């Protein structure tokens, strides 16, 4: 999977998200910044992004993902 595909998948579900994937192949560290995360715990934020990535994780297109989520500064 390439970084542009990751950005597109997440922004399709969270339009205001700033998405910064780093990595290659099926291993990525993905930083997602969105106002949608306001008032949500880190666990809730990660669950939201993991739900978006679930099909790619299930298919093996993504294997190892580290998430960093936060609201805009």
mmCIF file of the N, C-alpha and C atoms, coordinates in Angstrom:
data_MODEL
# 
_entry.id   MODEL 
# 
loop_
_atom_site.group_PDB 
_atom_site.id 
_atom_site.type_symbol 
_atom_site.label_atom_id 
_atom_site.label_alt_id 
_atom_site.label_comp_id 
_atom_site.label_asym_id 
_atom_site.label_entity_id 
_atom_site.label_seq_id 
_atom_site.pdbx_PDB_ins_code 
_atom_site.Cartn_x 
_atom_site.Cartn_y 
_atom_site.Cartn_z 
_atom_site.occupancy 
_atom_site.B_iso_or_equiv 
_atom_site.pdbx_formal_charge 
_atom_site.auth_seq_id 
_atom_site.auth_comp_id 
_atom_site.auth_asym_id 
_atom_site.auth_atom_id 
_atom_site.pdbx_PDB_model_num 
ATOM 1   N N  . UNK A 1 1  ? 0.853   -1.172 0.000  1.00 0.00 ? 1  UNK A N  1 
ATOM 2   C CA . UNK A 1 1  ? 0.000   0.000  0.000  1.00 0.00 ? 1  UNK A CA 1 
ATOM 3   C C  . UNK A 1 1  ? 0.897   1.231  0.000  1.00 0.00 ? 1  UNK A C  1 
ATOM 4   N N  . UNK A 1 2  ? 0.474   2.242  -0.732 1.00 0.00 ? 2  UNK A N  1 
ATOM 5   C CA . UNK A 1 2  ? 1.299   3.449  -0.760 1.00 0.00 ? 2  UNK A CA 1 
ATOM 6   C C  . UNK A 1 2  ? 0.679   4.536  0.127  1.00 0.00 ? 2  UNK A C  1 
ATOM 7   N N  . UNK A 1 3  ? 1.493   5.500  0.545  1.00 0.00 ? 3  UNK A N  1 
ATOM 8   C CA . UNK A 1 3  ? 1.011   6.535  1.455  1.00 0.00 ? 3  UNK A CA 1 
ATOM 9   C C  . UNK A 1 3  ? -0.208  7.309  0.929  1.00 0.00 ? 3  UNK A C  1 
ATOM 10  N N  . UNK A 1 4  ? -0.275  7.570  -0.370 1.00 0.00 ? 4  UNK A N  1 
ATOM 11  C CA . UNK A 1 4  ? -1.407  8.312  -0.931 1.00 0.00 ? 4  UNK A CA 1 
ATOM 12  C C  . UNK A 1 4  ? -2.725  7.559  -0.740 1.00 0.00 ? 4  UNK A C  1 
ATOM 13  N N  . UNK A 1 5  ? -2.675  6.238  -0.822 1.00 0.00 ? 5  UNK A N  1 
ATOM 14  C CA . UNK A 1 5  ? -3.889  5.434  -0.601 1.00 0.00 ? 5  UNK A CA 1 
ATOM 15  C C  . UNK A 1 5  ? -4.361  5.554  0.839  1.00 0.00 ? 5  UNK A C  1 
ATOM 16  N N  . UNK A 1 6  ? -3.428  5.576  1.763  1.00 0.00 ? 6  UNK A N  1 
ATOM 17  C CA . UNK A 1 6  ? -3.775  5.711  3.183  1.00 0.00 ? 6  UNK A CA 1 
ATOM 18  C C  . UNK A 1 6  ? -4.423  7.070  3.425  1.00 0.00 ? 6  UNK A C  1 
ATOM 19  N N  . UNK A 1 7  ? -3.818  8.121  2.886  1.00 0.00 ? 7  UNK A N  1 
ATOM 20  C CA . UNK A 1 7  ? -4.360  9.474  3.046  1.00 0.00 ? 7  UNK A CA 1 
ATOM 21  C C  . UNK A 1 7  ? -5.781  9.517  2.487  1.00 0.00 ? 7  UNK A C  1 
ATOM 22  N N  . UNK A 1 8  ? -5.980  8.976  1.306  1.00 0.00 ? 8  UNK A N  1 
ATOM 23  C CA . UNK A 1 8  ? -7.290  8.992  0.660  1.00 0.00 ? 8  UNK A CA 1 
ATOM 24  C C  . UNK A 1 8  ? -8.337  8.237  1.475  1.00 0.00 ? 8  UNK A C  1 
ATOM 25  N N  . UNK A 1 9  ? -7.982  7.052  1.966  1.00 0.00 ? 9  UNK A N  1 
ATOM 26  C CA . UNK A 1 9  ? -8.933  6.254  2.755  1.00 0.00 ? 9  UNK A CA 1 
ATOM 27  C C  . UNK A 1 9  ? -9.398  7.014  3.982  1.00 0.00 ? 9  UNK A C  1 
ATOM 28  N N  . UNK A 1 10 ? -8.470  7.612  4.701  1.00 0.00 ? 10 UNK A N  1 
ATOM 29  C CA . UNK A 1 10 ? -8.815  8.298  5.944  1.00 0.00 ? 10 UNK A CA 1 
ATOM 30  C C  . UNK A 1 10 ? -9.579  9.586  5.657  1.00 0.00 ? 10 UNK A C  1 
ATOM 31  N N  . UNK A 1 11 ? -9.143  10.352 4.659  1.00 0.00 ? 11 UNK A N  1 
ATOM 32  C CA . UNK A 1 11 ? -9.821  11.611 4.350  1.00 0.00 ? 11 UNK A CA 1 
ATOM 33  C C  . UNK A 1 11 ? -11.209 11.394 3.752  1.00 0.00 ? 11 UNK A C  1 
ATOM 34  N N  . UNK A 1 12 ? -11.468 10.237 3.154  1.00 0.00 ? 12 UNK A N  1 
ATOM 35  C CA . UNK A 1 12 ? -12.821 9.939  2.674  1.00 0.00 ? 12 UNK A CA 1 
ATOM 36  C C  . UNK A 1 12 ? -13.809 9.837  3.830  1.00 0.00 ? 12 UNK A C  1 
ATOM 37  N N  . UNK A 1 13 ? -13.326 9.387  4.981  1.00 0.00 ? 13 UNK A N  1 
ATOM 38  C CA . UNK A 1 13 ? -14.179 9.216  6.159  1.00 0.00 ? 13 UNK A CA 1 
ATOM 39  C C  . UNK A 1 13 ? -14.102 10.401 7.123  1.00 0.00 ? 13 UNK A C  1 
ATOM 40  N N  . UNK A 1 14 ? -12.949 11.042 7.177  1.00 0.00 ? 14 UNK A N  1 
ATOM 41  C CA . UNK A 1 14 ? -12.734 12.189 8.062  1.00 0.00 ? 14 UNK A CA 1 
ATOM 42  C C  . UNK A 1 14 ? -12.203 13.320 7.177  1.00 0.00 ? 14 UNK A C  1 
ATOM 43  N N  . UNK A 1 15 ? -13.101 14.061 6.521  1.00 0.00 ? 15 UNK A N  1 
ATOM 44  C CA . UNK A 1 15 ? -12.686 15.046 5.507  1.00 0.00 ? 15 UNK A CA 1 
ATOM 45  C C  . UNK A 1 15 ? -11.688 16.105 5.969  1.00 0.00 ? 15 UNK A C  1 
ATOM 46  N N  . UNK A 1 16 ? -11.749 16.528 7.236  1.00 0.00 ? 16 UNK A N  1 
ATOM 47  C CA . UNK A 1 16 ? -10.830 17.589 7.676  1.00 0.00 ? 16 UNK A CA 1 
ATOM 48  C C  . UNK A 1 16 ? -9.491  17.057 8.170  1.00 0.00 ? 16 UNK A C  1 
ATOM 49  N N  . UNK A 1 17 ? -9.290  15.759 8.070  1.00 0.00 ? 17 UNK A N  1 
ATOM 50  C CA . UNK A 1 17 ? -8.084  15.153 8.634  1.00 0.00 ? 17 UNK A CA 1 
ATOM 51  C C  . UNK A 1 17 ? -6.826  15.542 7.878  1.00 0.00 ? 17 UNK A C  1 
ATOM 52  N N  . UNK A 1 18 ? -5.793  15.858 8.644  1.00 0.00 ? 18 UNK A N  1 
ATOM 53  C CA . UNK A 1 18 ? -4.438  15.965 8.121  1.00 0.00 ? 18 UNK A CA 1 
ATOM 54  C C  . UNK A 1 18 ? -3.809  14.601 8.386  1.00 0.00 ? 18 UNK A C  1 
ATOM 55  N N  . UNK A 1 19 ? -3.399  13.928 7.338  1.00 0.00 ? 19 UNK A N  1 
ATOM 56  C CA . UNK A 1 19 ? -2.895  12.553 7.460  1.00 0.00 ? 19 UNK A CA 1 
ATOM 57  C C  . UNK A 1 19 ? -1.448  12.515 6.984  1.00 0.00 ? 19 UNK A C  1 
ATOM 58  N N  . UNK A 1 20 ? -0.577  11.987 7.845  1.00 0.00 ? 20 UNK A N  1 
ATOM 59  C CA . UNK A 1 20 ? 0.852   11.925 7.532  1.00 0.00 ? 20 UNK A CA 1 
ATOM 60  C C  . UNK A 1 20 ? 1.363   10.505 7.754  1.00 0.00 ? 20 UNK A C  1 
ATOM 61  N N  . UNK A 1 21 ? 1.295   9.656  6.700  1.00 0.00 ? 21 UNK A N  1 
ATOM 62  C CA . UNK A 1 21 ? 1.831   8.303  6.840  1.00 0.00 ? 21 UNK A CA 1 
ATOM 63  C C  . UNK A 1 21 ? 3.341   8.276  6.580  1.00 0.00 ? 21 UNK A C  1 
ATOM 64  N N  . UNK A 1 22 ? 4.042   7.514  7.383  1.00 0.00 ? 22 UNK A N  1 
ATOM 65  C CA . UNK A 1 22 ? 5.481   7.316  7.187  1.00 0.00 ? 22 UNK A CA 1 
ATOM 66  C C  . UNK A 1 22 ? 5.740   5.821  7.216  1.00 0.00 ? 22 UNK A C  1 
ATOM 67  N N  . UNK A 1 23 ? 6.409   5.347  6.201  1.00 0.00 ? 23 UNK A N  1 
ATOM 68  C CA . UNK A 1 23 ? 6.722   3.934  6.116  1.00 0.00 ? 23 UNK A CA 1 
ATOM 69  C C  . UNK A 1 23 ? 6.662   3.473  4.687  1.00 0.00 ? 23 UNK A C  1 
ATOM 70  N N  . UNK A 1 24 ? 6.630   2.167  4.517  1.00 0.00 ? 24 UNK A N  1 
ATOM 71  C CA . UNK A 1 24 ? 6.555   1.607  3.176  1.00 0.00 ? 24 UNK A CA 1 
ATOM 72  C C  . UNK A 1 24 ? 6.009   0.198  3.244  1.00 0.00 ? 24 UNK A C  1 
ATOM 73  N N  . UNK A 1 25 ? 5.583   -0.293 2.091  1.00 0.00 ? 25 UNK A N  1 
ATOM 74  C CA . UNK A 1 25 ? 5.040   -1.641 2.025  1.00 0.00 ? 25 UNK A CA 1 
ATOM 75  C C  . UNK A 1 25 ? 3.773   -1.754 2.843  1.00 0.00 ? 25 UNK A C  1 
ATOM 76  N N  . UNK A 1 26 ? 3.821   -2.565 3.881  1.00 0.00 ? 26 UNK A N  1 
ATOM 77  C CA . UNK A 1 26 ? 2.634   -2.765 4.713  1.00 0.00 ? 26 UNK A CA 1 
ATOM 78  C C  . UNK A 1 26 ? 2.856   -2.299 6.152  1.00 0.00 ? 26 UNK A C  1 
ATOM 79  N N  . UNK A 1 27 ? 3.938   -1.566 6.403  1.00 0.00 ? 27 UNK A N  1 
ATOM 80  C CA . UNK A 1 27 ? 4.264   -1.083 7.746  1.00 0.00 ? 27 UNK A CA 1 
ATOM 81  C C  . UNK A 1 27 ? 4.314   0.439  7.763  1.00 0.00 ? 27 UNK A C  1 
ATOM 82  N N  . UNK A 1 28 ? 3.424   1.039  8.559  1.00 0.00 ? 28 UNK A N  1 
ATOM 83  C CA . UNK A 1 28 ? 3.329   2.496  8.578  1.00 0.00 ? 28 UNK A CA 1 
ATOM 84  C C  . UNK A 1 28 ? 3.122   3.039  9.983  1.00 0.00 ? 28 UNK A C  1 
ATOM 85  N N  . UNK A 1 29 ? 3.661   4.234  10.201 1.00 0.00 ? 29 UNK A N  1 
ATOM 86  C CA . UNK A 1 29 ? 3.288   5.072  11.341 1.00 0.00 ? 29 UNK A CA 1 
ATOM 87  C C  . UNK A 1 29 ? 2.424   6.164  10.729 1.00 0.00 ? 29 UNK A C  1 
ATOM 88  N N  . UNK A 1 30 ? 1.198   6.287  11.209 1.00 0.00 ? 30 UNK A N  1 
ATOM 89  C CA . UNK A 1 30 ? 0.241   7.227  10.628 1.00 0.00 ? 30 UNK A CA 1 
ATOM 90  C C  . UNK A 1 30 ? -0.175  8.240  11.686 1.00 0.00 ? 30 UNK A C  1 
ATOM 91  N N  . UNK A 1 31 ? 0.066   9.511  11.383 1.00 0.00 ? 31 UNK A N  1 
ATOM 92  C CA . UNK A 1 31 ? -0.379  10.597 12.244 1.00 0.00 ? 31 UNK A CA 1 
ATOM 93  C C  . UNK A 1 31 ? -1.639  11.200 11.631 1.00 0.00 ? 31 UNK A C  1 
ATOM 94  N N  . UNK A 1 32 ? -2.687  11.301 12.441 1.00 0.00 ? 32 UNK A N  1 
ATOM 95  C CA . UNK A 1 32 ? -3.956  11.859 11.971 1.00 0.00 ? 32 UNK A CA 1 
ATOM 96  C C  . UNK A 1 32 ? -4.354  12.993 12.916 1.00 0.00 ? 32 UNK A C  1 
ATOM 97  N N  . UNK A 1 33 ? -4.551  14.184 12.348 1.00 0.00 ? 33 UNK A N  1 
ATOM 98  C CA . UNK A 1 33 ? -4.957  15.354 13.117 1.00 0.00 ? 33 UNK A CA 1 
ATOM 99  C C  . UNK A 1 33 ? -6.331  15.781 12.611 1.00 0.00 ? 33 UNK A C  1 
ATOM 100 N N  . UNK A 1 34 ? -7.316  15.824 13.515 1.00 0.00 ? 34 UNK A N  1 
ATOM 101 C CA . UNK A 1 34 ? -8.669  16.188 13.100 1.00 0.00 ? 34 UNK A CA 1 
ATOM 102 C C  . UNK A 1 34 ? -9.442  16.810 14.256 1.00 0.00 ? 34 UNK A C  1 
ATOM 103 N N  . UNK A 1 35 ? -10.274 17.785 13.907 1.00 0.00 ? 35 UNK A N  1 
ATOM 104 C CA . UNK A 1 35 ? -11.152 18.385 14.917 1.00 0.00 ? 35 UNK A CA 1 
ATOM 105 C C  . UNK A 1 35 ? -12.219 17.387 15.354 1.00 0.00 ? 35 UNK A C  1 
ATOM 106 N N  . UNK A 1 36 ? -12.448 16.337 14.575 1.00 0.00 ? 36 UNK A N  1 
ATOM 107 C CA . UNK A 1 36 ? -13.419 15.302 14.951 1.00 0.00 ? 36 UNK A CA 1 
ATOM 108 C C  . UNK A 1 36 ? -13.012 14.602 16.243 1.00 0.00 ? 36 UNK A C  1 
ATOM 109 N N  . UNK A 1 37 ? -11.747 14.636 16.582 1.00 0.00 ? 37 UNK A N  1 
ATOM 110 C CA . UNK A 1 37 ? -11.257 13.961 17.783 1.00 0.00 ? 37 UNK A CA 1 
ATOM 111 C C  . UNK A 1 37 ? -11.481 14.762 19.063 1.00 0.00 ? 37 UNK A C  1 
ATOM 112 N N  . UNK A 1 38 ? -11.945 15.992 18.956 1.00 0.00 ? 38 UNK A N  1 
ATOM 113 C CA . UNK A 1 38 ? -12.165 16.835 20.136 1.00 0.00 ? 38 UNK A CA 1 
ATOM 114 C C  . UNK A 1 38 ? -13.140 16.147 21.096 1.00 0.00 ? 38 UNK A C  1 
ATOM 115 N N  . UNK A 1 39 ? -12.757 16.082 22.344 1.00 0.00 ? 39 UNK A N  1 
ATOM 116 C CA . UNK A 1 39 ? -13.615 15.497 23.373 1.00 0.00 ? 39 UNK A CA 1 
ATOM 117 C C  . UNK A 1 39 ? -13.591 13.981 23.415 1.00 0.00 ? 39 UNK A C  1 
ATOM 118 N N  . UNK A 1 40 ? -12.794 13.337 22.560 1.00 0.00 ? 40 UNK A N  1 
ATOM 119 C CA . UNK A 1 40 ? -12.708 11.879 22.549 1.00 0.00 ? 40 UNK A CA 1 
ATOM 120 C C  . UNK A 1 40 ? -11.398 11.441 23.189 1.00 0.00 ? 40 UNK A C  1 
ATOM 121 N N  . UNK A 1 41 ? -11.454 10.288 23.830 1.00 0.00 ? 41 UNK A N  1 
ATOM 122 C CA . UNK A 1 41 ? -10.232 9.733  24.414 1.00 0.00 ? 41 UNK A CA 1 
ATOM 123 C C  . UNK A 1 41 ? -9.319  9.239  23.298 1.00 0.00 ? 41 UNK A C  1 
ATOM 124 N N  . UNK A 1 42 ? -8.067  9.019  23.631 1.00 0.00 ? 42 UNK A N  1 
ATOM 125 C CA . UNK A 1 42 ? -7.129  8.497  22.643 1.00 0.00 ? 42 UNK A CA 1 
ATOM 126 C C  . UNK A 1 42 ? -7.614  7.142  22.113 1.00 0.00 ? 42 UNK A C  1 
ATOM 127 N N  . UNK A 1 43 ? -8.165  6.318  22.997 1.00 0.00 ? 43 UNK A N  1 
ATOM 128 C CA . UNK A 1 43 ? -8.695  5.028  22.568 1.00 0.00 ? 43 UNK A CA 1 
ATOM 129 C C  . UNK A 1 43 ? -9.805  5.207  21.539 1.00 0.00 ? 43 UNK A C  1 
ATOM 130 N N  . UNK A 1 44 ? -10.719 6.130  21.782 1.00 0.00 ? 44 UNK A N  1 
ATOM 131 C CA . UNK A 1 44 ? -11.802 6.392  20.832 1.00 0.00 ? 44 UNK A CA 1 
ATOM 132 C C  . UNK A 1 44 ? -11.263 6.915  19.499 1.00 0.00 ? 44 UNK A C  1 
ATOM 133 N N  . UNK A 1 45 ? -10.258 7.762  19.565 1.00 0.00 ? 45 UNK A N  1 
ATOM 134 C CA . UNK A 1 45 ? -9.643  8.291  18.347 1.00 0.00 ? 45 UNK A CA 1 
ATOM 135 C C  . UNK A 1 45 ? -9.017  7.157  17.533 1.00 0.00 ? 45 UNK A C  1 
ATOM 136 N N  . UNK A 1 46 ? -8.283  6.290  18.210 1.00 0.00 ? 46 UNK A N  1 
ATOM 137 C CA . UNK A 1 46 ? -7.633  5.176  17.528 1.00 0.00 ? 46 UNK A CA 1 
ATOM 138 C C  . UNK A 1 46 ? -8.662  4.190  16.978 1.00 0.00 ? 46 UNK A C  1 
ATOM 139 N N  . UNK A 1 47 ? -9.735  3.953  17.727 1.00 0.00 ? 47 UNK A N  1 
ATOM 140 C CA . UNK A 1 47 ? -10.786 3.058  17.240 1.00 0.00 ? 47 UNK A CA 1 
ATOM 141 C C  . UNK A 1 47 ? -11.408 3.601  15.955 1.00 0.00 ? 47 UNK A C  1 
ATOM 142 N N  . UNK A 1 48 ? -11.595 4.902  15.891 1.00 0.00 ? 48 UNK A N  1 
ATOM 143 C CA . UNK A 1 48 ? -12.170 5.535  14.697 1.00 0.00 ? 48 UNK A CA 1 
ATOM 144 C C  . UNK A 1 48 ? -11.287 5.296  13.479 1.00 0.00 ? 48 UNK A C  1 
ATOM 145 N N  . UNK A 1 49 ? -9.990  5.507  13.628 1.00 0.00 ? 49 UNK A N  1 
ATOM 146 C CA . UNK A 1 49 ? -9.066  5.320  12.511 1.00 0.00 ? 49 UNK A CA 1 
ATOM 147 C C  . UNK A 1 49 ? -8.908  3.834  12.184 1.00 0.00 ? 49 UNK A C  1 
ATOM 148 N N  . UNK A 1 50 ? -8.832  2.988  13.204 1.00 0.00 ? 50 UNK A N  1 
ATOM 149 C CA . UNK A 1 50 ? -8.707  1.549  12.961 1.00 0.00 ? 50 UNK A CA 1 
ATOM 150 C C  . UNK A 1 50 ? -9.902  0.995  12.201 1.00 0.00 ? 50 UNK A C  1 
ATOM 151 N N  . UNK A 1 51 ? -11.084 1.531  12.451 1.00 0.00 ? 51 UNK A N  1 
ATOM 152 C CA . UNK A 1 51 ? -12.275 1.087  11.728 1.00 0.00 ? 51 UNK A CA 1 
ATOM 153 C C  . UNK A 1 51 ? -12.131 1.388  10.232 1.00 0.00 ? 51 UNK A C  1 
ATOM 154 N N  . UNK A 1 52 ? -11.554 2.527  9.920  1.00 0.00 ? 52 UNK A N  1 
ATOM 155 C CA . UNK A 1 52 ? -11.325 2.910  8.521  1.00 0.00 ? 52 UNK A CA 1 
ATOM 156 C C  . UNK A 1 52 ? -10.288 1.988  7.878  1.00 0.00 ? 52 UNK A C  1 
ATOM 157 N N  . UNK A 1 53 ? -9.262  1.644  8.630  1.00 0.00 ? 53 UNK A N  1 
ATOM 158 C CA . UNK A 1 53 ? -8.175  0.823  8.107  1.00 0.00 ? 53 UNK A CA 1 
ATOM 159 C C  . UNK A 1 53 ? -8.464  -0.674 8.144  1.00 0.00 ? 53 UNK A C  1 
ATOM 160 N N  . UNK A 1 54 ? -9.530  -1.087 8.809  1.00 0.00 ? 54 UNK A N  1 
ATOM 161 C CA . UNK A 1 54 ? -9.822  -2.503 9.030  1.00 0.00 ? 54 UNK A CA 1 
ATOM 162 C C  . UNK A 1 54 ? -9.801  -3.353 7.758  1.00 0.00 ? 54 UNK A C  1 
ATOM 163 N N  . UNK A 1 55 ? -10.431 -2.924 6.658  1.00 0.00 ? 55 UNK A N  1 
ATOM 164 C CA . UNK A 1 55 ? -10.387 -3.772 5.458  1.00 0.00 ? 55 UNK A CA 1 
ATOM 165 C C  . UNK A 1 55 ? -8.961  -3.999 4.937  1.00 0.00 ? 55 UNK A C  1 
ATOM 166 N N  . UNK A 1 56 ? -8.126  -2.972 4.993  1.00 0.00 ? 56 UNK A N  1 
ATOM 167 C CA . UNK A 1 56 ? -6.744  -3.111 4.540  1.00 0.00 ? 56 UNK A CA 1 
ATOM 168 C C  . UNK A 1 56 ? -5.930  -3.984 5.485  1.00 0.00 ? 56 UNK A C  1 
ATOM 169 N N  . UNK A 1 57 ? -6.220  -3.910 6.768  1.00 0.00 ? 57 UNK A N  1 
ATOM 170 C CA . UNK A 1 57 ? -5.545  -4.765 7.737  1.00 0.00 ? 57 UNK A CA 1 
ATOM 171 C C  . UNK A 1 57 ? -5.977  -6.221 7.546  1.00 0.00 ? 57 UNK A C  1 
ATOM 172 N N  . UNK A 1 58 ? -7.265  -6.438 7.303  1.00 0.00 ? 58 UNK A N  1 
ATOM 173 C CA . UNK A 1 58 ? -7.787  -7.794 7.103  1.00 0.00 ? 58 UNK A CA 1 
ATOM 174 C C  . UNK A 1 58 ? -7.225  -8.435 5.838  1.00 0.00 ? 58 UNK A C  1 
ATOM 175 N N  . UNK A 1 59 ? -7.048  -7.638 4.794  1.00 0.00 ? 59 UNK A N  1 
ATOM 176 C CA . UNK A 1 59 ? -6.556  -8.176 3.521  1.00 0.00 ? 59 UNK A CA 1 
ATOM 177 C C  . UNK A 1 59 ? -5.045  -8.378 3.518  1.00 0.00 ? 59 UNK A C  1 
ATOM 178 N N  . UNK A 1 60 ? -4.347  -7.767 4.476  1.00 0.00 ? 60 UNK A N  1 
ATOM 179 C CA . UNK A 1 60 ? -2.900  -7.852 4.524  1.00 0.00 ? 60 UNK A CA 1 
ATOM 180 C C  . UNK A 1 60 ? -2.201  -6.725 3.780  1.00 0.00 ? 60 UNK A C  1 
ATOM 181 N N  . UNK A 1 61 ? -2.978  -5.824 3.156  1.00 0.00 ? 61 UNK A N  1 
ATOM 182 C CA . UNK A 1 61 ? -2.376  -4.673 2.485  1.00 0.00 ? 61 UNK A CA 1 
ATOM 183 C C  . UNK A 1 61 ? -1.624  -3.813 3.494  1.00 0.00 ? 61 UNK A C  1 
ATOM 184 N N  . UNK A 1 62 ? -2.147  -3.765 4.699  1.00 0.00 ? 62 UNK A N  1 
ATOM 185 C CA . UNK A 1 62 ? -1.455  -3.155 5.840  1.00 0.00 ? 62 UNK A CA 1 
ATOM 186 C C  . UNK A 1 62 ? -1.225  -4.261 6.854  1.00 0.00 ? 62 UNK A C  1 
ATOM 187 N N  . UNK A 1 63 ? -0.068  -4.247 7.469  1.00 0.00 ? 63 UNK A N  1 
ATOM 188 C CA . UNK A 1 63 ? 0.223   -5.286 8.457  1.00 0.00 ? 63 UNK A CA 1 
ATOM 189 C C  . UNK A 1 63 ? 0.503   -4.678 9.830  1.00 0.00 ? 63 UNK A C  1 
ATOM 190 N N  . UNK A 1 64 ? 1.448   -3.787 9.879  1.00 0.00 ? 64 UNK A N  1 
ATOM 191 C CA . UNK A 1 64 ? 1.826   -3.157 11.140 1.00 0.00 ? 64 UNK A CA 1 
ATOM 192 C C  . UNK A 1 64 ? 1.562   -1.660 11.039 1.00 0.00 ? 64 UNK A C  1 
ATOM 193 N N  . UNK A 1 65 ? 0.686   -1.180 11.920 1.00 0.00 ? 65 UNK A N  1 
ATOM 194 C CA . UNK A 1 65 ? 0.331   0.233  11.917 1.00 0.00 ? 65 UNK A CA 1 
ATOM 195 C C  . UNK A 1 65 ? 0.488   0.796  13.318 1.00 0.00 ? 65 UNK A C  1 
ATOM 196 N N  . UNK A 1 66 ? 1.192   1.905  13.411 1.00 0.00 ? 66 UNK A N  1 
ATOM 197 C CA . UNK A 1 66 ? 1.289   2.661  14.649 1.00 0.00 ? 66 UNK A CA 1 
ATOM 198 C C  . UNK A 1 66 ? 0.537   3.953  14.424 1.00 0.00 ? 66 UNK A C  1 
ATOM 199 N N  . UNK A 1 67 ? -0.406  4.275  15.305 1.00 0.00 ? 67 UNK A N  1 
ATOM 200 C CA . UNK A 1 67 ? -1.220  5.475  15.152 1.00 0.00 ? 67 UNK A CA 1 
ATOM 201 C C  . UNK A 1 67 ? -0.820  6.555  16.153 1.00 0.00 ? 67 UNK A C  1 
ATOM 202 N N  . UNK A 1 68 ? -0.824  7.782  15.661 1.00 0.00 ? 68 UNK A N  1 
ATOM 203 C CA . UNK A 1 68 ? -0.705  8.967  16.505 1.00 0.00 ? 68 UNK A CA 1 
ATOM 204 C C  . UNK A 1 68 ? -1.898  9.831  16.109 1.00 0.00 ? 68 UNK A C  1 
ATOM 205 N N  . UNK A 1 69 ? -2.768  10.138 17.054 1.00 0.00 ? 69 UNK A N  1 
ATOM 206 C CA . UNK A 1 69 ? -3.943  10.959 16.762 1.00 0.00 ? 69 UNK A CA 1 
ATOM 207 C C  . UNK A 1 69 ? -3.973  12.137 17.711 1.00 0.00 ? 69 UNK A C  1 
ATOM 208 N N  . UNK A 1 70 ? -4.500  13.259 17.188 1.00 0.00 ? 70 UNK A N  1 
ATOM 209 C CA . UNK A 1 70 ? -4.648  14.444 18.035 1.00 0.00 ? 70 UNK A CA 1 
ATOM 210 C C  . UNK A 1 70 ? -5.575  15.445 17.351 1.00 0.00 ? 70 UNK A C  1 
ATOM 211 N N  . UNK A 1 71 ? -5.958  16.445 18.124 1.00 0.00 ? 71 UNK A N  1 
ATOM 212 C CA . UNK A 1 71 ? -6.760  17.541 17.579 1.00 0.00 ? 71 UNK A CA 1 
ATOM 213 C C  . UNK A 1 71 ? -5.814  18.631 17.092 1.00 0.00 ? 71 UNK A C  1 
ATOM 214 N N  . UNK A 1 72 ? -6.276  19.515 16.208 1.00 0.00 ? 72 UNK A N  1 
ATOM 215 C CA . UNK A 1 72 ? -5.409  20.605 15.741 1.00 0.00 ? 72 UNK A CA 1 
ATOM 216 C C  . UNK A 1 72 ? -4.990  21.518 16.892 1.00 0.00 ? 72 UNK A C  1 
ATOM 217 N N  . UNK A 1 73 ? -3.815  22.065 16.780 1.00 0.00 ? 73 UNK A N  1 
ATOM 218 C CA . UNK A 1 73 ? -3.285  22.951 17.824 1.00 0.00 ? 73 UNK A CA 1 
ATOM 219 C C  . UNK A 1 73 ? -3.985  24.285 17.815 1.00 0.00 ? 73 UNK A C  1 
# 
